[in-house]
Amino acid sequence: MSTTGRISVTAENIFPIIKKFLYSDHEIFLRELISNAVDATTKLKTLASIGEFKGELGDLTIQVKIDKNKKTITISDRGVGMTADEIRRYINEVAFSGAEEFVNKYKDKAGDAGIIGHFGLGFYSAFMVADKVEIYTKSWTQGTEEEGTHWECTGSPDFVMKSIPRTDRGTDIVLHIADDSTEFLEDYRIRDLLKKYCRFLPVPIQFGTKEITEKDEKGKEVKKTVPDIVNNPNPAWIKKPADLTHEDYMAFYHELYPLTFEEPLFYIHLNVDYPFNLTGILYFPRIKPMMEPTRNKIQLYQNQVFVTDSLEGVVPEFLTLLHGVIDSRDIPLNVSRSYLQSDANVKKISAHITKKVADKLEEMFKNNRTDFEQKWNDVKIFIEYGMLSEEKFYERARKFALFPTTEGKYYTLDELRKNLMDIHTDKDGQLVLLYTSDKDAQHTYIQKANNAGYTVLVLDSPLTSHLINRLEYSQDEKLRFARVDAGPLDQLIPKKDSAKLSILSQKQKDDLRDIIAKAVDKEKFSVRVEDLSSSDEPIIITQPEFMRRMKEMNMMGGGFYGSGNLPESYDLIVNANHPIAQRILDTSDADKQKQLIQHCTELAMLHQNLLKGEALSNFIHRSIQMLSQM
């Protein structure tokens, strides 16, 4: 006997709203329906484990089938199934309070997945892609002689329900795909969605068959057709760490990212059950020096159901550089990003992951510093990024953040302060740390600093300017960084007794400055005459530390507004104590004087990699002519 009725909703237009606004991505229907099938199967296994269900479980594989001729997708499970009364309770009465309020709230809005999880509308996601949905089901509580139930709805509040012959428990959901959603009748489309959303669900899922090659009893290779199970029901993150080897972790990494051939540097296995539930494995990839990390690599799951791989704003941004899986039943499954960001459990989980990452790095630093130093170049951007973006991580990372030197040694900030305080302290009692961003380009400056007894750090990441600013402005740091080519050493680390005698009088210095200022580009160079060592170059070109940092920070984001548009300007420092300074003053031939200034200036520009294009070609040509005349 069949019955007809109306689904219990107060708004006539509930189905158009479901179809248009239930989820931002219609493809999510497959995740919802298969998740329901998994729930039904898991419930049956639980009933069997406590002795309520005493029958044979049999094959519990969930089946997904496409019939292009009939334009249908069928999802079948052998779980608990439903009685007619349960269909009335769970399907006909939409688990949804305040339908009129819901309609009014969402009828004029674009899709917001935030409504799901509050109203229990997962099953009705089917109507986003189907113009008719059928349910064929029978409950585990019904005997073999009892009939099953067939339910049918065409996307309106009207439904038809009747009894049907059915021997097996379980449920078949049949979607009659609408004309605007025929893309979901393509095998490749469904297979991609199964891999995306269902690849680690805890019940085997079959989609079609595949051919494998096996050896028979005689050792001959034969082809065999077997069910194509598209998921791994027992992924590494749900296992105990003690049951996994290093090889297991690496195999799982390549299962997650089959197109990634590099091994991760190390990993963290998360396993927490109080005060919230959290499991997962996070991998540290090798992050390239130019910082072009691939984000969206951490996959968020809830009870092995894929939620999202876009976690910006949900976890601290620096953690999005990691790879791996986070799984928690305390994270809402069907919610919007804004809801996730404000959820209390999500915030606790985020803070816990930050702490575990810091714990792991500090443990590596303490237990095997040599190995940590060898990995430093591969993890430094991650650590620096964390120090810049998370205050709590910054406090932890100060203990293990390393500062390599040009001599290949590694120091923490506290070690630098302890070892370099005596020689690197300036006349104001401030510790000055010299650094290079390019050992080859700044080799001469490094060599001079080393010869003077100074240590030069190698800070060559794209975050260097941001990081040293952060360290300098920290309240507990009386510290200053200076790039080794930012000026003469005596000016980078001025000492109380650093004043030098001058060969030239003040008038000669003023004359020299005026002569050179007329011969160089006034827009680009600010000329000044300094009493440097006679061993220093006749002309040195530097860029003020502050200006260079602002431009570098602006390129990476975070500099002062407009600093990226600052003109290229440099200090041109004339060494008053170099013999060429006197020679420039003594030369009465204006052309020769100009040539001498030009050559010294271009040598200084060459030193700073500022001589390019036609100017460089002319310099080389002129130098060859000078050599030929010697």
Secondary structure, 3 states (H helix, E strand, C coil): CEEEEECCCCCCCHHHHHHHHCCCCCCHHHHHHHHHHHHHHHHHHHHHHCCCCCCCCCCCCEEEEEECCCCEEEEEECCCCCCHHHHHHHHHCCCCCCHHHHHHHHCCCCCCHHHCCCCCCHHHHHHHCEEEEEEEEECCCCCCCCCEEEEEECCCCEEEEEEECCCCCEEEEEEEECHHHHHHHCHHHHHHHHHHHCCCCCCCEEEEEEEEEEECCCCCEEEEEEEEECCCCCCHHHCCHHHCCHHHHHHHHHHHCCCCCCCCCEEEEEEECCCCCEEEEEEECCCCCCCCCCCCCEEEEECCEEEECCCECCECHHHHHCEEEEECCCCCCCCCHHHHHHCHHHHHHHHHHHHHHHHHHHHHHHHCHHHHHHHHHHHHHHHHHHHHHCHHHHHHHCCCCCEEECCCCEECHHHHHHHHHHHHECCCCCEEEEEECCCCCCHHHHHHHHHCCCCEEECCCCCHHHHHHHHHCCCCCCEEEEECCCCCHHHHCCCCCCCCCCCCCHHHHHHHHHHHHHHCCCCCEEEEEECCCCCCCCEEEECCHHHHHHHHHHHHCCCCCCHHHCCCCEEEEEECCCHHHHHHHHCCCHHHHHHHHHHHHHHHHHHCCCCCHHHHHHHHHHHHHHHHCC
